[in-house]
Amino acid sequence: MNHRMNVSLCSFGLLALACSAGALAQQRTFVASTGNDANPCTLAAPCRSFGVAIAAVAAGGEVIVLDSAGYGPVTIAKSVSITAPAGVYAGITVPIAQNGVTVSSGTFDVVLRGLAIAGNSAGSKGIAASHSGSLIVERCTIEGMASDGINVSPSSSSIVVAIRDIQIARVNGIGIYVAVASGSIDRASLTRVGGNGIYVSTSSAMAVSDAVLSYVQGAGITGAASGGQTTRLAVTNSTLNNIVGYGIVAADFGGVAIVHATGNTLSFVGNSGLLAQSPNAKLYATRNSVVDAQYGLLQNVGGVLVSFGDNPATGNVAPTGGTISHATWQ
């Protein structure tokens, strides 16, 4: 009796639209190697691609990977999670000049877990996000991109990001670029990066911890500011090895850049291990070790580099360059 009553109500006006939308949008959709994109993306009848599963899931819902396969590039324009359990290979092969995951402009909360994104030296970016709201990237691998590994550049208001337990290798651009954001980058491994390793820009309050960077052609980790904005970046317990440019950098381009570097290990750096560059760049350094660099610590072009006196710089061409300020424990 109740079932007949519901069917009757759903046949009238706006209620019919609401019932139709509720029937189509599922809280969870599923993809599998044996799936078919003509299926309804249910657990019993999964889809074959991320794109179809995203279209079928409700805003705020979840796309779940059932087994190992390639599931194709995807564009996201609503709040959603894509989750591959540990031990399941959820591959995205990126076509030439395209992105693996694109998050469109708007205000969304997006979670990406357990994805393996491969560009084969032709795909543009692994993950490109222009939305505001939030972004979580966890347990993902990105390799072989012609441009950036992860690029987060909100088109309007700021974004909160949490990037953790990721591996990025063989990208020609920046490993991780984050702008107009707050949040954290934890346990990121980056190797063979053609540009800068991690670049945090413009009105950001970010923390980078336990990162490992090797064979980076540009700077290792940079906090930069422009447009009158203030960037705040804390870098802790990270290891930088074989960096062609600078190690950890504070740089302003018309803003104020404040970088705190604590407990980091830097070796085989082409220029300086720690750099405060330009007048409104401030770098505060404690318990950092710099070995085999041009300079251990370098203050340049009016920047401010403050050492707490516990930054061993040995085996460098020069331990310091420019004027280093010294702070005392209070």
C-alpha positions as CSV (number, residue, x, y, z in Angstrom):
1,M,0.0,0.0,0.0
2,N,2.8,2.4,0.9
3,H,4.6,1.5,-2.3
4,R,1.6,2.4,-4.4
5,M,1.2,5.7,-2.5
6,N,4.9,6.6,-3.3
7,V,4.5,5.8,-7.0
8,S,1.3,7.9,-7.1
9,L,3.0,10.9,-5.4
10,C,6.0,10.7,-7.7
11,S,3.8,11.1,-10.8
12,F,2.9,14.7,-10.0
13,G,4.8,17.9,-11.0
14,L,8.0,18.8,-9.1
15,L,7.7,15.6,-7.1
16,A,8.2,13.6,-10.2
17,L,11.5,15.5,-10.9
18,A,12.7,14.9,-7.4
19,C,11.9,11.2,-7.5
20,S,13.6,10.9,-10.9
21,A,16.8,12.6,-9.7
22,G,16.8,10.5,-6.5
23,A,16.5,7.3,-8.6
24,L,19.4,8.3,-10.9
25,A,21.8,9.7,-8.4
26,Q,23.4,7.1,-6.2
27,Q,25.4,7.7,-3.0
28,R,27.9,5.1,-4.2
29,T,28.9,3.9,-7.7
30,F,31.3,1.2,-8.6
31,V,33.8,0.5,-11.4
32,A,35.4,-2.8,-12.3
33,S,37.6,-4.4,-14.9
34,T,34.6,-6.5,-16.0
35,G,32.2,-3.6,-15.9
36,N,30.2,-2.0,-18.7
37,D,29.4,1.7,-19.1
38,A,25.9,0.8,-20.1
39,N,25.4,-0.6,-16.6
40,P,23.9,1.4,-13.7
41,C,27.2,1.5,-11.8
42,T,25.9,-0.5,-8.9
43,L,27.9,-3.1,-7.0
44,A,26.1,-5.9,-8.9
45,A,26.4,-4.2,-12.2
46,P,29.5,-1.9,-12.2
47,C,30.6,0.6,-14.8
48,R,33.9,0.4,-16.7
49,S,35.1,4.1,-16.5
50,F,35.5,6.8,-14.0
51,G,33.7,9.3,-16.2
52,V,30.4,7.3,-16.3
53,A,30.6,6.5,-12.6
54,I,31.1,10.2,-11.7
55,A,28.1,11.1,-13.8
56,A,25.9,8.5,-12.0
57,V,27.0,9.4,-8.4
58,A,25.2,11.9,-6.2
59,A,27.0,15.1,-5.2
60,G,29.0,14.2,-2.1
61,G,29.0,10.5,-3.0
62,E,31.8,8.0,-3.6
63,V,33.1,6.1,-6.6
64,I,34.7,2.8,-5.5
65,V,37.1,0.7,-7.5
66,L,36.5,-3.0,-7.2
67,D,39.5,-4.5,-8.9
68,S,42.7,-3.6,-10.8
69,A,42.4,-2.0,-14.2
70,G,42.7,1.2,-16.1
71,Y,39.6,3.5,-15.7
72,G,40.5,6.5,-17.9
73,P,40.9,10.2,-17.3
74,V,38.1,12.1,-15.6
75,T,36.7,15.6,-15.1
76,I,35.0,16.4,-11.8
77,A,32.5,19.2,-11.3
78,K,30.9,18.3,-8.0
79,S,31.8,17.1,-4.5
80,V,32.9,13.4,-4.8
81,S,35.4,10.8,-3.6
82,I,37.2,8.3,-5.8
83,T,38.6,5.5,-3.7
84,A,40.8,2.5,-4.7
85,P,41.5,0.2,-1.7
86,A,45.1,-0.6,-0.9
87,G,46.4,-3.3,-3.2
88,V,44.1,-2.4,-6.1
89,Y,45.6,-0.7,-9.2
90,A,43.3,2.0,-10.3
91,G,45.1,3.3,-13.5
92,I,44.6,6.5,-15.5
93,T,46.6,6.7,-18.7
94,V,46.6,10.3,-19.8
95,P,46.3,11.1,-23.5
96,I,48.6,13.7,-25.1
97,A,48.1,17.3,-23.9
98,Q,45.3,16.2,-21.5
99,N,45.1,15.9,-17.7
100,G,44.6,12.7,-15.7
101,V,42.1,14.2,-13.2
102,T,40.6,17.7,-13.9
103,V,38.6,19.4,-11.2
104,S,36.6,22.2,-12.7
105,S,36.0,25.6,-11.2
106,G,33.3,25.9,-8.5
107,T,33.1,25.0,-4.8
108,F,33.6,21.3,-4.2
109,D,35.1,18.9,-1.8
110,V,37.1,16.3,-3.7
111,V,38.9,13.2,-2.4
112,L,41.3,11.1,-4.6
113,R,42.7,7.9,-3.0
114,G,44.8,5.2,-4.5
115,L,45.1,6.3,-8.1
116,A,48.0,5.5,-10.4
117,I,48.3,8.3,-13.1
118,A,50.7,7.7,-16.0
119,G,51.4,10.4,-18.7
120,N,53.9,8.4,-20.8
121,S,55.7,11.8,-21.3
122,A,52.8,13.1,-23.3
123,G,49.9,13.8,-20.9
124,S,49.9,17.4,-19.5
125,K,49.2,17.3,-15.7
126,G,48.5,14.4,-13.4
127,I,45.9,16.3,-11.3
128,A,44.8,19.8,-12.2
129,A,42.4,21.5,-9.8
130,S,40.9,25.0,-10.3
131,H,38.1,24.7,-7.7
132,S,37.7,26.2,-4.2
133,G,36.5,24.2,-1.3
134,S,38.8,21.3,-0.4
135,L,41.1,18.7,-2.1
136,I,42.5,15.5,-0.5
137,V,45.0,13.5,-2.5
138,E,46.2,10.3,-0.8
139,R,48.2,7.2,-1.8
140,C,48.4,8.3,-5.4
141,T,51.3,7.8,-7.9
142,I,51.9,10.2,-10.8
143,E,54.6,9.7,-13.4
144,G,55.7,10.7,-16.9
145,M,53.8,14.0,-17.2
146,A,54.9,16.6,-19.8
147,S,53.9,19.4,-17.4
148,D,53.1,19.3,-13.6
149,G,52.4,16.4,-11.3
150,I,49.8,18.2,-9.2
151,N,48.6,21.8,-10.0
152,V,46.2,23.4,-7.6
153,S,45.2,26.9,-8.8
154,P,41.8,28.1,-7.6
155,S,40.1,30.4,-10.1
156,S,38.2,32.3,-7.4
157,S,38.4,31.9,-3.6
158,S,41.0,29.8,-1.7
159,I,41.2,26.1,-1.2
160,V,42.2,23.8,1.7
161,V,44.4,20.9,0.6
162,A,45.8,17.8,2.2
163,I,48.3,15.9,0.0
164,R,49.9,12.8,1.7
165,D,51.6,9.5,1.0
166,I,52.1,10.2,-2.7
167,Q,54.9,9.5,-5.3
168,I,55.7,11.7,-8.2
169,A,58.3,10.8,-10.8
170,R,59.6,12.0,-14.2
171,V,57.6,15.2,-14.6
172,N,58.9,18.0,-16.9
173,G,57.2,20.8,-15.0
174,I,56.6,21.4,-11.3
175,G,56.2,18.4,-9.0
176,I,53.5,20.0,-6.8
177,Y,52.2,23.5,-7.4
178,V,49.8,24.9,-4.8
179,A,48.4,28.5,-4.9
180,V,45.9,30.4,-2.8
181,A,45.6,27.6,-0.3
182,S,46.1,26.4,3.2
183,G,46.8,22.9,4.4
184,S,49.5,20.3,4.3
185,I,51.8,18.2,2.1
186,D,52.9,15.1,4.1
187,R,55.2,12.2,3.1
188,A,55.5,13.2,-0.5
189,S,58.3,11.6,-2.6
190,L,59.4,13.4,-5.7
191,T,62.2,12.3,-8.1
192,R,63.4,13.4,-11.5
193,V,61.5,16.7,-11.7
194,G,62.3,19.0,-14.6
195,G,61.1,22.2,-12.8
196,N,60.7,23.1,-9.2
197,G,59.9,20.4,-6.7
198,I,57.2,21.9,-4.4
199,Y,56.1,25.4,-5.1
200,V,53.7,27.2,-2.7
201,S,52.5,30.6,-3.9
202,T,50.4,33.6,-3.1
203,S,48.5,34.0,0.1
204,S,49.1,30.4,1.2
205,A,49.5,29.0,4.7
206,M,51.0,25.6,4.1
207,A,53.0,23.0,5.9
208,V,55.4,20.5,4.2
209,S,56.7,17.7,6.3
210,D,58.6,14.4,5.8
211,A,59.0,15.1,2.1
212,V,61.8,13.4,0.1
213,L,63.0,15.2,-3.1
214,S,65.8,14.0,-5.4
215,Y,67.1,14.9,-8.8
216,V,65.2,18.2,-9.1
217,Q,66.3,20.6,-11.9
218,G,64.9,23.8,-10.3
219,A,64.5,24.7,-6.6
220,G,63.6,22.1,-4.1
221,I,60.8,23.7,-1.9
222,T,59.8,27.3,-2.4
223,G,57.4,29.7,-0.6
224,A,56.7,32.6,-3.0
225,A,54.4,35.6,-2.8
226,S,53.2,38.2,-5.3
227,G,50.4,40.7,-5.8
228,G,50.7,42.2,-2.3
229,Q,49.8,38.8,-0.7
230,T,51.5,37.0,2.1
231,T,52.7,33.4,1.8
232,R,53.5,31.4,4.9
233,L,55.2,28.1,4.6
234,A,56.7,25.7,7.2
235,V,59.1,23.0,6.0
236,T,60.0,20.3,8.5
237,N,61.9,17.0,8.6
238,S,62.4,16.8,4.9
239,T,65.3,15.4,2.8
240,L,66.5,17.1,-0.4
241,N,69.2,15.5,-2.4
242,N,70.7,16.3,-5.8
243,I,68.9,19.7,-6.3
244,V,70.3,21.6,-9.3
245,G,69.0,25.0,-8.1
246,Y,68.4,26.1,-4.5
247,G,67.2,23.9,-1.7
248,I,64.6,25.7,0.5
249,V,63.7,29.2,-0.7
250,A,61.7,32.2,0.5
251,A,61.1,34.5,-2.5
252,D,58.8,37.5,-3.0
253,F,57.5,39.0,-6.3
254,G,55.6,41.9,-4.9
255,G,54.3,40.2,-1.8
256,V,55.7,38.9,1.5
257,A,57.1,35.4,1.8
258,I,57.7,33.9,5.2
259,V,59.3,30.4,5.4
260,H,60.2,28.4,8.5
261,A,62.7,25.6,7.8
262,T,63.2,23.1,10.7
263,G,65.0,19.8,10.9
264,N,65.7,19.4,7.2
265,T,68.6,17.6,5.5
266,L,70.0,19.0,2.3
267,S,72.9,17.5,0.2
268,F,74.4,18.0,-3.2
269,V,72.7,21.3,-3.9
270,G,73.9,23.3,-7.0
271,N,73.5,26.7,-5.3
272,S,72.5,27.4,-1.7
273,G,70.8,25.0,0.7
274,L,68.7,27.8,2.3
275,L,67.9,31.1,0.5
276,A,66.1,34.3,1.4
277,Q,65.8,36.1,-1.9
278,S,64.5,39.7,-2.4
279,P,63.5,42.4,0.1
280,N,60.2,40.9,1.5
281,A,61.4,37.3,1.8
282,K,62.1,36.0,5.3
283,L,63.5,32.6,6.1
284,Y,63.9,31.3,9.7
285,A,66.2,28.3,10.0
286,T,66.8,25.9,12.9
287,R,68.3,22.4,12.9
288,N,68.9,22.2,9.2
289,S,72.0,20.3,7.8
290,V,73.5,21.4,4.5
291,V,76.3,19.5,2.9
292,D,78.0,19.9,-0.5
293,A,76.3,23.1,-1.7
294,Q,77.6,26.3,-3.1
295,Y,76.5,28.1,0.0
296,G,75.0,26.6,3.1
297,L,72.8,29.6,3.9
298,L,72.4,32.6,1.6
299,Q,70.8,36.0,2.1
300,N,70.4,37.8,-1.2
301,V,69.0,41.1,-2.6
302,G,67.7,42.4,0.7
303,G,66.1,39.2,2.0
304,V,66.2,38.3,5.7
305,L,67.7,35.0,6.8
306,V,67.6,34.3,10.5
307,S,69.6,31.4,11.9
308,F,69.1,30.1,15.4
309,G,72.8,29.0,15.4
310,D,72.1,25.3,15.0
311,N,72.4,24.8,11.3
312,P,75.5,22.8,10.5
313,A,76.8,23.7,7.0
314,T,79.8,21.6,6.1
315,G,81.6,20.6,2.9
316,N,80.1,23.6,1.1
317,V,82.1,26.0,-1.1
318,A,81.1,28.6,1.6
319,P,79.1,28.1,4.7
320,T,77.2,31.4,4.3
321,G,76.7,34.2,1.9
322,G,75.2,37.7,2.4
323,T,74.2,38.9,5.8
324,I,72.9,36.2,8.2
325,S,70.9,37.4,11.2
326,H,71.2,35.3,14.4
327,A,68.5,34.7,16.9
328,T,68.8,33.4,20.4
329,W,66.5,31.0,22.3
330,Q,64.1,32.7,24.6
